[in-house]
Amino acid sequence: MIVETHNLTKFYGEFRALNNLNLGIDNEIYGLAGPNGAGKTTFIKILLGILKPSSGSFTIFNKKLDKKILENIGYMPQNTALYMDLTVHENIEFFGKIYKLPSDRIEKNEKKLLKFIQLEDWRDELIINLSGGM
């Protein structure tokens, strides 16, 4: 299984955002649908290590979440998490520094990333000037 959960539960105080979620995803594309408060964002944040579950467990690629797995996961939230008044390069550099990556690694990853997403020509453009798809 690529993702597997076992009785995954998350409480915010008395509110139960996830209730014993058991799910297995294997080489398929899944969409999470449901009303506000159904636990969709909570579930994704747990998988990304942003939140810790109250109980239960999960694996990704049959392993517990670790730094090596996180390096292979891309996450694009619905709302832009970028600073509109910074350039593409400045945003990459900023977030790299937040994660305490060495400057040479940020530079190396930036080149690979910009090539992969075909934004090499937009490196020095302000985020606000890019289209939503970019």
N, C-alpha and C positions, 0 to 999 in steps of 0.2 A: 504494500500500500504506500502511496505517496503521502497521504495524510490519514491518520487514524486517531480517533478520540475514544476515550473510555470514561463514561459518566462525568464528562466535563461540566463543571458547575462554577458559576461566578455570582457572588452576591455583592451588591453595593449597599451596605448597611442591611436593612431588612428586605430590600428589593432583590429578587432573584432574576438576574439578566440571562443566565443560561441554566437550564435545568437538566442535568444528567444527559448531556448530548453524547450520543454514540453515532459515529459517522466514519465511513471508510471511503476514500477517494483513490482511485487507481487509474491513471492515464486517461482521465476524462476531464472535460471542462464543466465546471459547476458554477451556477449562479446562486447567490443568496438573496432570497426575496422574503419580504415580510413587512409588517407595519413598524412604525417607529417604536423603539423599545423592545423589539423582538430578540435582540442579542446579536445581530449580524456584525456590527462594528466591534462589539466586545469579543466575539469569536475570532475575528481577524487579528485584533490586537493581542490576543493570547497567543495565537500562532506565530506572531512576529516577536514575541517576547516583550512587548510593551506593557502588558498586564500579566499578572500571575493568576491562575485559576484559584478559586476558593477550595476546590477539591476536584478529583479526577485527574486524568493524565492524557497526554497526546504524544504522538511521534510524527516526525516528518522524515520521509525516506527511511523508515524503520529505525530511527534514532531519536533520542531526546534532543531537544533544541540546543544548539551550541553555536559558537561564533562561525564555524566553518559552514554550517547549514545556512545561517543568516546571510552570508556573503553570496549565496546563490538564489536568494529570494528577492524579487522585485515587488514593490508595493506602490500603487498609484492611488492615493485617496481621491475622493470625489472633488473635494475642495483643494485648490492649489496650496501647497505648503511652501511655496517659494516666495522670495521677497521681490516684489514687482519693480522696486527701484534699484535693484542690483542686476548686473549682467548674468548671462548664463554661467560664465566662468566664475564670477564672484559667488554665486549661489553654490556651485559645486565646491569651491574652496571653503566657503563658510561651513557647509554641512560636513565636509571632510574634517575640518578642525574640531567641530563639535564632537565627532567620534574619535578624536585624538589620533587621526591618521598622520603619519609623517608626510611632510611636504612632497617628497619625491614620489610617494605612493599616490597621493592625491593627483599629482600631475600625470602619472602613468595611467591611473584609472580614468581621469578626465579624457585623455586622448582616446582610449578604448571606448568609453561611453559615448562621446560625441560622434565617433565614427559609426558606432552601432545604431544610434538613433538619428543619424544623418543630419546632425546640427553643427558640423564643423565650421560651416560658413557663418553661423550665428553665435559663435562663442562670445563675442564682445557686444552682443545686442542686449538691451534691457529686456527683461522678462515680459514687461508690460507690452512690448512691441511684437511679441510672438502670438501666433494663433493658439487657441485652446488645444488643438491637436498636436501642436509642436511641444 
